[in-house]
């Protein structure tokens, strides 16, 4: 993992919006995963099972788009419960 990727995850986890912005602008990968494996949004505390305005959760959206591994990771993180 690149140092900027680590900085992005840490900034997301601690709620440091400026750190997130700087890491992304510096070239950090927004889809990087930590050891859990969580993406920056999940590390920041996003609720993967929270439905959108149409009542559809992130795991369901990912599955509908054929991103089955992502859907499984989101479900494992608490989505669709």
Residue pairs with C-beta under 8 A, 6 or more apart in sequence:
1 32
2 27
2 28
2 29
4 23
4 26
4 27
4 28
5 23
5 28
5 29
5 32
7 19
7 22
7 23
7 26
7 28
8 19
8 20
8 23
8 24
8 28
8 29
8 30
8 32
8 40
9 32
9 34
9 38
9 40
9 43
10 16
10 19
11 17
11 18
11 19
11 20
11 22
11 23
11 40
12 20
12 40
12 41
12 43
12 44
13 43
13 44
15 44
20 40
24 30
30 39
30 40
31 39
32 39
32 40
33 39
33 73
34 43
36 42
36 43
37 73
38 77
42 48
42 74
42 77
47 78
48 57
48 58
48 59
48 74
48 75
48 77
48 78
48 79
49 57
49 58
49 59
49 78
49 79
49 80
49 81
50 57
50 58
51 57
52 61
57 74
57 79
57 80
58 74
58 79
59 71
59 72
59 74
59 75
59 79
59 80
60 71
60 80
62 68
62 70
62 71
62 74
63 71
74 80
